[in-house]
């Protein structure tokens, strides 16, 4: 049983590391390829544009890097401890936590290293903020948490109705 838990933890940490690595490589590419002001467009649907974001989502708390670093660090520490202790006992929630941790850590690395987050994905079909791969991980993870919560609420409600 201990070997199974150790194997699960190692796998989760490896996947988190791979996702963080992919995020950092994409940001390095964006900085090198787009940092000079170059913009790549794809049929009016999306553009790749280098942007320095000193805030959080939609530039909330812009310029408050210390607050964002500490807040993000504390949340990530709590989520990581919860995930690695295996408290959830639910694969959907574990996957959600893993994605949020990896995305949050990717952006945290930027904030600590650079003082800002590198964003580069710009949707052109809608007026929306420029974002990055780490933001996608966080968003998908958060959506999975919502699905997990709705499934849990629905199951509890159906159990009450049958008793």
C-alpha positions as a Python dict, from the first residue, in 0.01 Angstrom:
ca = {
    (1, 'X'): (0, 0, 0),
    (2, 'X'): (284, 241, 81),
    (3, 'X'): (447, 166, -255),
    (4, 'X'): (124, 246, -438),
    (5, 'X'): (93, 580, -258),
    (6, 'X'): (459, 666, -324),
    (7, 'X'): (415, 576, -691),
    (8, 'X'): (102, 796, -714),
    (9, 'X'): (281, 1090, -552),
    (10, 'X'): (585, 1048, -780),
    (11, 'X'): (357, 1039, -1085),
    (12, 'X'): (170, 1349, -978),
    (13, 'X'): (491, 1539, -911),
    (14, 'X'): (636, 1427, -1245),
    (15, 'X'): (326, 1542, -1433),
    (16, 'X'): (325, 1876, -1250),
    (17, 'X'): (694, 1916, -1342),
    (18, 'X'): (629, 1834, -1708),
    (19, 'X'): (344, 2086, -1729),
    (20, 'X'): (550, 2357, -1558),
    (21, 'X'): (839, 2282, -1794),
    (22, 'X'): (611, 2308, -2099),
    (23, 'X'): (475, 2639, -1971),
    (24, 'X'): (823, 2782, -1916),
    (25, 'X'): (944, 2664, -2259),
    (26, 'X'): (643, 2825, -2429),
    (27, 'X'): (705, 3151, -2243),
    (28, 'X'): (1074, 3148, -2340),
    (29, 'X'): (972, 3092, -2701),
    (30, 'X'): (723, 3381, -2682),
    (31, 'X'): (984, 3612, -2533),
    (32, 'X'): (1245, 3522, -2797),
    (33, 'X'): (1011, 3512, -3096),
    (34, 'X'): (754, 3779, -3011),
    (35, 'X'): (934, 4002, -2759),
    (36, 'X'): (1045, 4243, -3031),
    (37, 'X'): (683, 4332, -3111),
    (38, 'X'): (629, 4063, -3375),
    (39, 'X'): (272, 3930, -3388),
    (40, 'X'): (168, 3601, -3548),
    (41, 'X'): (-195, 3577, -3659),
    (42, 'X'): (-406, 3274, -3744),
    (43, 'X'): (-696, 3360, -3977),
    (44, 'X'): (-840, 3634, -3758),
    (45, 'X'): (-916, 3374, -3492),
    (46, 'X'): (-611, 3406, -3269),
    (47, 'X'): (-283, 3593, -3249),
    (48, 'X'): (38, 3526, -3065),
    (49, 'X'): (152, 3853, -2906),
    (50, 'X'): (408, 3906, -2626),
    (51, 'X'): (261, 4087, -2324),
    (52, 'X'): (407, 4150, -1978),
    (53, 'X'): (130, 4112, -1720),
    (54, 'X'): (214, 4259, -1378),
    (55, 'X'): (-124, 4154, -1239),
    (56, 'X'): (-336, 3843, -1208),
    (57, 'X'): (-624, 3744, -1439),
    (58, 'X'): (-740, 4044, -1645),
    (59, 'X'): (-457, 4246, -1481),
    (60, 'X'): (-630, 4243, -1140),
    (61, 'X'): (-386, 4365, -870),
    (62, 'X'): (-159, 4503, -1141),
    (63, 'X'): (175, 4605, -997),
    (64, 'X'): (113, 4420, -668),
    (65, 'X'): (372, 4149, -735),
    (66, 'X'): (459, 4087, -369),
    (67, 'X'): (92, 4031, -279),
    (68, 'X'): (47, 3800, -578),
    (69, 'X'): (364, 3602, -500),
    (70, 'X'): (271, 3546, -136),
    (71, 'X'): (-96, 3478, -204),
    (72, 'X'): (-23, 3237, -486),
    (73, 'X'): (251, 3065, -287),
    (74, 'X'): (25, 3005, 12),
    (75, 'X'): (-262, 2871, -203),
    (76, 'X'): (-26, 2645, -400),
    (77, 'X'): (131, 2511, -82),
    (78, 'X'): (-211, 2423, 60),
    (79, 'X'): (-331, 2260, -262),
    (80, 'X'): (-8, 2064, -300),
    (81, 'X'): (-19, 1931, 55),
    (82, 'X'): (-385, 1833, 8),
    (83, 'X'): (-309, 1659, -323),
    (84, 'X'): (1, 1475, -204),
    (85, 'X'): (-162, 1354, 116),
    (86, 'X'): (-430, 1193, -102),
    (87, 'X'): (-714, 1343, 99),
    (88, 'X'): (-955, 1384, -191),
    (89, 'X'): (-979, 1014, -285),
    (90, 'X'): (-1132, 1132, -614),
    (91, 'X'): (-945, 1117, -945),
    (92, 'X'): (-1137, 1406, -1101),
    (93, 'X'): (-1054, 1635, -811),
    (94, 'X'): (-693, 1514, -812),
    (95, 'X'): (-663, 1598, -1183),
    (96, 'X'): (-817, 1939, -1122),
    (97, 'X'): (-577, 2013, -837),
    (98, 'X'): (-281, 1894, -1042),
    (99, 'X'): (-367, 2134, -1327),
    (100, 'X'): (-426, 2431, -1097),
    (101, 'X'): (-99, 2365, -911),
    (102, 'X'): (103, 2334, -1234),
    (103, 'X'): (-49, 2648, -1387),
    (104, 'X'): (-20, 2848, -1068),
    (105, 'X'): (342, 2741, -1022),
    (106, 'X'): (425, 2832, -1383),
    (107, 'X'): (297, 3185, -1335),
    (108, 'X'): (453, 3210, -989),
    (109, 'X'): (794, 3129, -1138),
    (110, 'X'): (753, 3423, -1377),
    (111, 'X'): (648, 3661, -1100),
    (112, 'X'): (942, 3566, -879),
    (113, 'X'): (1198, 3555, -1161),
    (114, 'X'): (1080, 3849, -1373),
    (115, 'X'): (833, 4053, -1167),
    (116, 'X'): (562, 3988, -1427),
    (117, 'X'): (395, 3700, -1612),
    (118, 'X'): (457, 3642, -1981),
    (119, 'X'): (130, 3618, -2174),
    (120, 'X'): (112, 3547, -2546),
    (121, 'X'): (-223, 3397, -2658),
    (122, 'X'): (-464, 3661, -2786),
    (123, 'X'): (-810, 3554, -2904),
    (124, 'X'): (-927, 3782, -3186),
    (125, 'X'): (-1285, 3656, -3218),
    (126, 'X'): (-1380, 3809, -2881),
    (127, 'X'): (-1259, 4103, -2673),
    (128, 'X'): (-1060, 3913, -2412),
    (129, 'X'): (-734, 3937, -2220),
    (130, 'X'): (-407, 3795, -2353),
    (131, 'X'): (-320, 3477, -2161),
    (132, 'X'): (-76, 3183, -2154),
    (133, 'X'): (-58, 2804, -2122),
    (134, 'X'): (-43, 2822, -1740),
    (135, 'X'): (-369, 3021, -1742),
    (136, 'X'): (-525, 2746, -1956),
    (137, 'X'): (-417, 2484, -1701),
    (138, 'X'): (-568, 2687, -1416),
    (139, 'X'): (-893, 2743, -1608),
    (140, 'X'): (-936, 2377, -1704),
    (141, 'X'): (-850, 2273, -1347),
    (142, 'X'): (-1105, 2515, -1204),
    (143, 'X'): (-1370, 2391, -1450),
    (144, 'X'): (-1300, 2032, -1343),
    (145, 'X'): (-1343, 2138, -979),
    (146, 'X'): (-1685, 2280, -1066),
    (147, 'X'): (-1780, 1954, -1241),
    (148, 'X'): (-1658, 1758, -937),
    (149, 'X'): (-1860, 1979, -700),
    (150, 'X'): (-2177, 1953, -912),
    (151, 'X'): (-2142, 1574, -939),
    (152, 'X'): (-2097, 1548, -562),
    (153, 'X'): (-2398, 1769, -493),
    (154, 'X'): (-2612, 1575, -742),
    (155, 'X'): (-2511, 1241, -590),
    (156, 'X'): (-2587, 1359, -236),
    (157, 'X'): (-2926, 1488, -348),
    (158, 'X'): (-3017, 1162, -525),
    (159, 'X'): (-2914, 960, -215),
    (160, 'X'): (-3142, 1171, 5),
    (161, 'X'): (-3432, 1121, -236),
    (162, 'X'): (-3392, 741, -232),
    (163, 'X'): (-3386, 716, 148),
}
